[in-house]
């Protein structure tokens, strides 16, 4: 008999994991303490934008393989394997991660665990968290040592989450017993049969895999953006530099795209939490370089504002500024730590009239930043603009016709924050084109 799965926390990670596991044929029960969110999910209404997930959710609800609840008692009775998928945000005023949501799940679930089961953490956590939660589970659960913990970090990319869940590039499990390993091998059998590599390790290594991966990715992005700073000083072209580096197989071209830098709900807070935890372990010097990675990333935003101000003639006062993009990346409505919105707010604070458009993130942006103005299309916000900024590289922005857009603006000034446009085509259409790290 196949295992019955619960997914505790139905945010971005949890909703995706629940729908995908149901699509693999498992009976899945999703749980959240947010009753309004659960009501939406039960109705097949996804609270987030993620390509392909909407169809997956509706298909599995209709098939009866996927249900949602707010009851921990129901979840404990239903599930054989419980996946914890709650967030670990940055603590206010600190670098450290806030693991209180994880503790709340364990403290709410454990008292109802009266039989043998496996609890699987998927959240990104400071190393050492799993061992602490494993002890808490055994202490609070009536079933005691029959309740085991495993750690199975997620590696989802927003915009590609369904593919990354169903066809991951690797599966990592941190386990304390062969039994836990056997259960997870059976749960992930479809992926393993398809040849997905499985790394079986201990708790701390599994925890470190995710934080190390994010730290390396952030470092690679900030490296090319540091080179963009040097290129600007040396009158070189960072796009050509990046292209030349990409042919070196030791380096590769992925995430070597110069631009406005990273944001979102993962990389910024995860590298800061990694530094904080390393400091607690007495290994803070090992990760001191991540402070500069973070600083380089934040400097890109300030430089973007500088470039826009230069094209505006030295001041934003009396200047209409069109911002293309609000989400932190394309194919997402996530505006957490969005570089685009950070730049937009800074320009407004310096006296500019800022109008923002994004294909899917407008509602979230309006709620977070009601002080900004918004439009219904790229052409809408660009009308009478003195400067246009491309800050999220949605395909519809990349494909804009520079001649058509030029007919609605007050002045043809474009700042390409993602190095996504064809510079020569825009210049040929009479635009003053500027981009980070390019002449």
C-alpha angles and dihedrals in degrees: 000000000000119000119261112230134208125196113205110205120027103209123118095306097036098047091049094047093047095050094044095049090049088051088056088060103264124133103242132190116193119204133197134160090221102092093190091055091048090051090053093048092049087055091051092252111139113213091207136049114244122149112250096003096098092060092045092052094050094044094054095042089054091047090054094236094111128056136160134218144168093214120103089189090058091046093050092049093046104043135078093177120032118198116202109211106165126133130263103203125184113274112249110263093005140081093227123104120251106231095174092110090058091050091048091054093049092046091049097044103038099067089059096049102105099155141042114295144142123242113202123196116211099168123109105254143171110268110267095039095104095055090050093049092046090058091046092051093053091046096049103035120089087219089058114186091009085078111079133186129218130179119224110169119209123232101191123154114209108245091030100049098122092051092044091052097046097035106027122176089229142353119222122194127181109200139170097205143032088240092062090048091051092052093050092046087057093046092051095037094120091057095042091049088053089057102260108158116246121207112196113195145137128288100266095047092049090050092049095049092071097042092044091049092052092046091052092047092049090049092052092050093047091045093061090043089053087052087052089058090052091046091054091052092046097040090241129138115250092195091061090042090053091048092052092049092049092066090063102093090208088063108026128191102260113116089000091116112127118221146092095341135234132315136151133104097299122039101046097046094037096056090047091049089048090055091047093051092046087055091052089052092050092248098105094126090061090065101033089112089068089070089064091043087057093044094050089051093052092045090061089066093052091047090052090056089048092053092049091049091051091054089046089060099260100306138057094212109120090006125131110214124193116204117198107202138027104181117087089240137004122273091035139086091208112126098173108137088348112185089205094058092041089057092044093052092047092052091049090050088055092056104271125135102234126196119185133199129183127167096232112359101067096103092051091045093050091052093048098040112025088160090073125078121237138202138197100238143010090260091049095057093038094057108119091354119155092199131023120202123197104204105156116043100226110166092239089061093046089053096050114130106238092207093052094045089046090062093064103041126088091224130012099239118141127181110191105204094181102041085236102130132081099254095198094051092052093046090048088056090057100262125143096230123196130173136175111273097006132107 
